[in-house]
Amino acid sequence: MRKYPFIYSLLILLLATGCAPEGQTATSASFAQEKAVMFAGKMYAGSDEPVTDVGDQIGVIDHQITQESEEEHTQGNYSNYYPAGTKVYEVKRKPVSEGIALEIGEREYVEVKVFPAE
């Protein structure tokens, strides 16, 4: 081990960081959807699709879960990607049963659509 400290350090670093595909975190990699949101009893799939036509705030993400097994024990609105406290808005001219908007920055929103698409 003394002969190759750099190689062993590199190996430990690789093992510690995990092997999630690009764009996924170790947290979201185990879920069916990388950016899943449970809101008002419906599952939504997150996206990077910006939306500007938002209506009123209709809720907030209560919990961020880290394991898929936590879903069955979690009450309220939660996500495996978006942090607790993320504000949820209606998208104008679209029913909540089809999609909602999440505030990801100051006056910056992304649309999440019901999953699976009905």
Secondary structure, DSSP 8 states (H G I E B T S, - for coil): --S-HHHHHHHHHHHHH----TT--TTGGGSSSTTEEEETTEEEE--S-B---EEEEEEE--EE-SSGGGGGG--SSEESSS-TT-EEEEETTS-TTTEEEEEEETTEEEEEEESS--
